[in-house]
Amino acid sequence: MSENYKVFSLAVPNGLTFCGQEIPLKKTHVAEKLDRELLVNTYWHSNTFLMMKRANRWFPTIERILEGRRNA
């Protein structure tokens, strides 16, 4: 393996929002799950590609759900 190849953990941000909702990163289990996803999607590219392929199937459903919440 090359000496120039460096593996490191990305820092979990102090604050984060998704769809206008604050993500409760002060809760340990939430921060740990975010940390896992950052690591998986940084170093396990096959999983990232798989999720991108599946996005076309799931985004229409997710968008309908979010649109319903916006109109509620």
N, CA, C and O atoms as CSV, one atom per row, in Angstrom:
chain,resi,resn,atom,element,x,y,z
A,1,MET,N,N,0.844,-1.176,0.000
A,1,MET,CA,C,0.000,0.000,0.000
A,1,MET,C,C,0.892,1.243,0.000
A,1,MET,O,O,1.939,1.264,0.647
A,2,SER,N,N,0.485,2.237,-0.702
A,2,SER,CA,C,1.260,3.465,-0.815
A,2,SER,C,C,1.379,4.179,0.528
A,2,SER,O,O,0.437,4.191,1.320
A,3,GLU,N,N,2.538,4.769,0.776
A,3,GLU,CA,C,2.717,5.552,1.999
A,3,GLU,C,C,1.898,6.836,1.953
A,3,GLU,O,O,1.646,7.445,2.993
A,4,ASN,N,N,1.488,7.248,0.781
A,4,ASN,CA,C,0.714,8.482,0.635
A,4,ASN,C,C,-0.769,8.279,0.909
A,4,ASN,O,O,-1.523,9.249,0.987
A,5,TYR,N,N,-1.189,7.039,1.053
A,5,TYR,CA,C,-2.592,6.740,1.285
A,5,TYR,C,C,-2.901,6.927,2.760
A,5,TYR,O,O,-2.336,6.243,3.613
A,6,LYS,N,N,-3.799,7.854,3.056
A,6,LYS,CA,C,-4.130,8.148,4.442
A,6,LYS,C,C,-5.616,7.915,4.680
A,6,LYS,O,O,-6.455,8.366,3.900
A,7,VAL,N,N,-5.934,7.221,5.741
A,7,VAL,CA,C,-7.314,6.970,6.131
A,7,VAL,C,C,-7.543,7.701,7.443
A,7,VAL,O,O,-6.773,7.554,8.393
A,8,PHE,N,N,-8.606,8.487,7.486
A,8,PHE,CA,C,-8.914,9.214,8.710
A,8,PHE,C,C,-10.426,9.386,8.816
A,8,PHE,O,O,-11.155,9.303,7.828
A,9,SER,N,N,-10.860,9.621,10.019
A,9,SER,CA,C,-12.279,9.801,10.285
A,9,SER,C,C,-12.662,11.265,10.053
A,9,SER,O,O,-11.943,12.175,10.466
A,10,LEU,N,N,-13.789,11.478,9.394
A,10,LEU,CA,C,-14.291,12.831,9.210
A,10,LEU,C,C,-14.922,13.302,10.511
A,10,LEU,O,O,-15.505,12.508,11.250
A,11,ALA,N,N,-14.805,14.584,10.786
A,11,ALA,CA,C,-15.379,15.141,12.014
A,11,ALA,C,C,-16.893,15.278,11.872
A,11,ALA,O,O,-17.395,15.748,10.850
A,12,VAL,N,N,-17.600,14.866,12.901
A,12,VAL,CA,C,-19.048,15.072,12.942
A,12,VAL,C,C,-19.263,16.552,13.275
A,12,VAL,O,O,-18.686,17.046,14.244
A,13,PRO,N,N,-20.074,17.264,12.502
A,13,PRO,CA,C,-20.264,18.695,12.762
A,13,PRO,C,C,-20.981,18.939,14.087
A,13,PRO,O,O,-21.657,18.054,14.611
A,14,ASN,N,N,-20.826,20.144,14.620
A,14,ASN,CA,C,-21.502,20.509,15.870
A,14,ASN,C,C,-22.996,20.719,15.661
A,14,ASN,O,O,-23.792,20.472,16.567
A,15,GLY,N,N,-23.377,21.170,14.482
A,15,GLY,CA,C,-24.779,21.399,14.185
A,15,GLY,C,C,-25.088,20.999,12.758
A,15,GLY,O,O,-24.234,21.090,11.876
A,16,LEU,N,N,-26.333,20.550,12.534
A,16,LEU,CA,C,-26.729,20.078,11.215
A,16,LEU,C,C,-28.239,20.153,11.100
A,16,LEU,O,O,-28.953,19.845,12.054
A,17,THR,N,N,-28.730,20.561,9.934
A,17,THR,CA,C,-30.167,20.539,9.687
A,17,THR,C,C,-30.447,19.735,8.433
A,17,THR,O,O,-29.608,19.634,7.538
A,18,PHE,N,N,-31.643,19.164,8.384
A,18,PHE,CA,C,-32.101,18.426,7.208
A,18,PHE,C,C,-33.554,18.792,6.992
A,18,PHE,O,O,-34.382,18.616,7.886
A,19,CYS,N,N,-33.869,19.301,5.810
A,19,CYS,CA,C,-35.229,19.721,5.468
A,19,CYS,C,C,-35.777,20.707,6.504
A,19,CYS,O,O,-36.954,20.658,6.864
A,20,GLY,N,N,-34.914,21.591,6.969
A,20,GLY,CA,C,-35.340,22.610,7.915
A,20,GLY,C,C,-35.448,22.136,9.347
A,20,GLY,O,O,-35.817,22.918,10.223
A,21,GLN,N,N,-35.135,20.875,9.613
A,21,GLN,CA,C,-35.217,20.322,10.967
A,21,GLN,C,C,-33.803,20.149,11.531
A,21,GLN,O,O,-32.915,19.628,10.856
A,22,GLU,N,N,-33.610,20.585,12.757
A,22,GLU,CA,C,-32.307,20.409,13.395
A,22,GLU,C,C,-32.103,18.935,13.742
A,22,GLU,O,O,-33.000,18.284,14.278
A,23,ILE,N,N,-30.924,18.423,13.434
A,23,ILE,CA,C,-30.570,17.051,13.763
A,23,ILE,C,C,-30.009,17.056,15.188
A,23,ILE,O,O,-29.085,17.817,15.474
A,24,PRO,N,N,-30.552,16.219,16.093
A,24,PRO,CA,C,-30.133,16.246,17.503
A,24,PRO,C,C,-28.786,15.551,17.734
A,24,PRO,O,O,-28.735,14.457,18.297
A,25,LEU,N,N,-27.708,16.188,17.301
A,25,LEU,CA,C,-26.379,15.580,17.403
A,25,LEU,C,C,-25.853,15.507,18.831
A,25,LEU,O,O,-24.823,14.877,19.074
A,26,LYS,N,N,-26.538,16.137,19.776
A,26,LYS,CA,C,-26.145,16.023,21.192
A,26,LYS,C,C,-26.489,14.634,21.726
A,26,LYS,O,O,-25.917,14.191,22.722
A,27,LYS,N,N,-27.424,13.945,21.066
A,27,LYS,CA,C,-27.758,12.572,21.442
A,27,LYS,C,C,-26.677,11.654,20.875
A,27,LYS,O,O,-26.430,11.635,19.669
A,28,THR,N,N,-26.055,10.914,21.742
A,28,THR,CA,C,-24.912,10.088,21.349
A,28,THR,C,C,-25.244,9.137,20.217
A,28,THR,O,O,-24.462,9.013,19.275
A,29,HIS,N,N,-26.380,8.465,20.284
A,29,HIS,CA,C,-26.693,7.476,19.250
A,29,HIS,C,C,-26.898,8.138,17.884
A,29,HIS,O,O,-26.599,7.528,16.858
A,30,VAL,N,N,-27.398,9.359,17.855
A,30,VAL,CA,C,-27.586,10.069,16.582
A,30,VAL,C,C,-26.225,10.454,16.007
A,30,VAL,O,O,-25.979,10.250,14.818
A,31,ALA,N,N,-25.342,11.005,16.833
A,31,ALA,CA,C,-23.999,11.384,16.374
A,31,ALA,C,C,-23.222,10.155,15.894
A,31,ALA,O,O,-22.497,10.227,14.902
A,32,GLU,N,N,-23.373,9.022,16.602
A,32,GLU,CA,C,-22.674,7.799,16.200
A,32,GLU,C,C,-23.187,7.268,14.863
A,32,GLU,O,O,-22.405,6.785,14.044
A,33,LYS,N,N,-24.487,7.356,14.645
A,33,LYS,CA,C,-25.041,6.904,13.359
A,33,LYS,C,C,-24.566,7.798,12.214
A,33,LYS,O,O,-24.264,7.309,11.126
A,34,LEU,N,N,-24.499,9.107,12.460
A,34,LEU,CA,C,-23.980,10.016,11.432
A,34,LEU,C,C,-22.519,9.712,11.162
A,34,LEU,O,O,-22.097,9.682,10.006
A,35,ASP,N,N,-21.737,9.487,12.215
A,35,ASP,CA,C,-20.319,9.151,12.059
A,35,ASP,C,C,-20.157,7.899,11.205
A,35,ASP,O,O,-19.289,7.851,10.333
A,36,ARG,N,N,-20.985,6.887,11.448
A,36,ARG,CA,C,-20.923,5.654,10.665
A,36,ARG,C,C,-21.205,5.926,9.197
A,36,ARG,O,O,-20.488,5.439,8.323
A,37,GLU,N,N,-22.252,6.705,8.922
A,37,GLU,CA,C,-22.601,6.997,7.531
A,37,GLU,C,C,-21.500,7.785,6.830
A,37,GLU,O,O,-21.216,7.545,5.657
A,38,LEU,N,N,-20.881,8.718,7.540
A,38,LEU,CA,C,-19.766,9.465,6.944
A,38,LEU,C,C,-18.619,8.532,6.582
A,38,LEU,O,O,-18.034,8.648,5.505
A,39,LEU,N,N,-18.298,7.605,7.484
A,39,LEU,CA,C,-17.212,6.660,7.211
A,39,LEU,C,C,-17.563,5.712,6.066
A,39,LEU,O,O,-16.757,5.499,5.161
A,40,VAL,N,N,-18.754,5.152,6.109
A,40,VAL,CA,C,-19.167,4.197,5.076
A,40,VAL,C,C,-19.164,4.857,3.707
A,40,VAL,O,O,-18.665,4.281,2.740
A,41,ASN,N,N,-19.709,6.046,3.620
A,41,ASN,CA,C,-19.826,6.692,2.317
A,41,ASN,C,C,-18.539,7.370,1.868
A,41,ASN,O,O,-18.418,7.751,0.703
A,42,THR,N,N,-17.583,7.526,2.768
A,42,THR,CA,C,-16.280,8.060,2.382
A,42,THR,C,C,-15.373,6.956,1.855
A,42,THR,O,O,-14.667,7.148,0.865
A,43,TYR,N,N,-15.390,5.803,2.513
A,43,TYR,CA,C,-14.427,4.753,2.191
A,43,TYR,C,C,-15.020,3.517,1.528
A,43,TYR,O,O,-14.273,2.653,1.069
A,44,TRP,N,N,-16.315,3.415,1.469
A,44,TRP,CA,C,-16.940,2.249,0.865
A,44,TRP,C,C,-17.733,2.717,-0.346
A,44,TRP,O,O,-18.959,2.814,-0.291
A,45,HIS,N,N,-17.040,3.006,-1.430
A,45,HIS,CA,C,-17.645,3.636,-2.603
A,45,HIS,C,C,-18.717,2.776,-3.264
A,45,HIS,O,O,-19.650,3.310,-3.863
A,46,SER,N,N,-18.599,1.469,-3.166
A,46,SER,CA,C,-19.623,0.618,-3.785
A,46,SER,C,C,-20.978,0.875,-3.132
A,46,SER,O,O,-22.000,0.850,-3.818
A,47,ASN,N,N,-21.010,1.119,-1.835
A,47,ASN,CA,C,-22.259,1.420,-1.150
A,47,ASN,C,C,-22.816,2.761,-1.622
A,47,ASN,O,O,-24.026,2.901,-1.803
A,48,THR,N,N,-21.954,3.729,-1.820
A,48,THR,CA,C,-22.383,5.040,-2.314
A,48,THR,C,C,-23.023,4.895,-3.690
A,48,THR,O,O,-24.091,5.454,-3.936
A,49,PHE,N,N,-22.391,4.159,-4.577
A,49,PHE,CA,C,-22.944,3.970,-5.924
A,49,PHE,C,C,-24.282,3.239,-5.875
A,49,PHE,O,O,-25.202,3.563,-6.626
A,50,LEU,N,N,-24.383,2.257,-4.992
A,50,LEU,CA,C,-25.632,1.516,-4.856
A,50,LEU,C,C,-26.756,2.456,-4.403
A,50,LEU,O,O,-27.865,2.397,-4.936
A,51,MET,N,N,-26.479,3.308,-3.440
A,51,MET,CA,C,-27.492,4.256,-2.977
A,51,MET,C,C,-27.877,5.253,-4.071
A,51,MET,O,O,-29.044,5.629,-4.184
A,52,MET,N,N,-26.919,5.675,-4.862
A,52,MET,CA,C,-27.221,6.593,-5.970
A,52,MET,C,C,-28.133,5.909,-6.987
A,52,MET,O,O,-29.046,6.534,-7.527
A,53,LYS,N,N,-27.886,4.630,-7.246
A,53,LYS,CA,C,-28.735,3.895,-8.177
A,53,LYS,C,C,-30.146,3.751,-7.635
A,53,LYS,O,O,-31.112,3.829,-8.393
A,54,ARG,N,N,-30.273,3.544,-6.334
A,54,ARG,CA,C,-31.587,3.367,-5.724
A,54,ARG,C,C,-32.332,4.681,-5.528
A,54,ARG,O,O,-33.546,4.675,-5.321
A,55,ALA,N,N,-31.638,5.790,-5.589
A,55,ALA,CA,C,-32.267,7.089,-5.350
A,55,ALA,C,C,-33.423,7.342,-6.314
A,55,ALA,O,O,-34.454,7.878,-5.908
A,56,ASN,N,N,-33.271,6.972,-7.566
A,56,ASN,CA,C,-34.345,7.200,-8.537
A,56,ASN,C,C,-35.622,6.463,-8.164
A,56,ASN,O,O,-36.717,6.914,-8.500
A,57,ARG,N,N,-35.496,5.353,-7.485
A,57,ARG,CA,C,-36.665,4.592,-7.063
A,57,ARG,C,C,-37.322,5.230,-5.841
A,57,ARG,O,O,-38.549,5.256,-5.749
A,58,TRP,N,N,-36.531,5.741,-4.907
A,58,TRP,CA,C,-37.072,6.195,-3.629
A,58,TRP,C,C,-37.363,7.685,-3.533
A,58,TRP,O,O,-38.226,8.084,-2.751
A,59,PHE,N,N,-36.667,8.524,-4.307
A,59,PHE,CA,C,-36.890,9.965,-4.184
A,59,PHE,C,C,-38.314,10.403,-4.506
A,59,PHE,O,O,-38.817,11.294,-3.821
A,60,PRO,N,N,-38.995,9.844,-5.491
A,60,PRO,CA,C,-40.387,10.254,-5.696
A,60,PRO,C,C,-41.261,10.017,-4.463
A,60,PRO,O,O,-42.109,10.850,-4.143
A,61,THR,N,N,-41.068,8.901,-3.771
A,61,THR,CA,C,-41.833,8.620,-2.562
A,61,THR,C,C,-41.462,9.606,-1.460
A,61,THR,O,O,-42.341,10.144,-0.787
A,62,ILE,N,N,-40.183,9.844,-1.274
A,62,ILE,CA,C,-39.718,10.775,-0.241
A,62,ILE,C,C,-40.234,12.180,-0.534
A,62,ILE,O,O,-40.673,12.882,0.378
A,63,GLU,N,N,-40.183,12.593,-1.794
A,63,GLU,CA,C,-40.655,13.933,-2.158
A,63,GLU,C,C,-42.148,14.093,-1.882
A,63,GLU,O,O,-42.572,15.156,-1.428
A,64,ARG,N,N,-42.956,13.063,-2.144
A,64,ARG,CA,C,-44.394,13.135,-1.852
A,64,ARG,C,C,-44.632,13.280,-0.349
A,64,ARG,O,O,-45.490,14.052,0.079
A,65,ILE,N,N,-43.872,12.538,0.442
A,65,ILE,CA,C,-44.009,12.624,1.896
A,65,ILE,C,C,-43.644,14.027,2.376
A,65,ILE,O,O,-44.369,14.623,3.173
A,66,LEU,N,N,-42.526,14.547,1.894
A,66,LEU,CA,C,-42.098,15.877,2.325
A,66,LEU,C,C,-43.060,16.955,1.840
A,66,LEU,O,O,-43.312,17.920,2.562
A,67,GLU,N,N,-43.592,16.815,0.653
A,67,GLU,CA,C,-44.565,17.782,0.137
A,67,GLU,C,C,-45.821,17.773,1.000
A,67,GLU,O,O,-46.392,18.829,1.273
A,68,GLY,N,N,-46.251,16.608,1.425
A,68,GLY,CA,C,-47.418,16.507,2.302
A,68,GLY,C,C,-47.207,17.208,3.618
A,68,GLY,O,O,-48.127,17.832,4.147
A,69,ARG,N,N,-45.988,17.114,4.162
A,69,ARG,CA,C,-45.683,17.794,5.428
A,69,ARG,C,C,-45.629,19.295,5.234
A,69,ARG,O,O,-45.994,20.048,6.137
A,70,ARG,N,N,-45.182,19.740,4.076
A,70,ARG,CA,C,-45.102,21.166,3.808
A,70,ARG,C,C,-46.496,21.771,3.739
A,70,ARG,O,O,-46.699,22.909,4.164
A,71,ASN,N,N,-47.458,21.024,3.210
A,71,ASN,CA,C,-48.829,21.531,3.049
A,71,ASN,C,C,-49.680,21.323,4.293
A,71,ASN,O,O,-50.801,21.828,4.362
A,72,ALA,N,N,-49.172,20.597,5.267
A,72,ALA,CA,C,-49.971,20.310,6.478
A,72,ALA,C,C,-50.066,21.518,7.391
A,72,ALA,O,O,-50.698,21.447,8.445
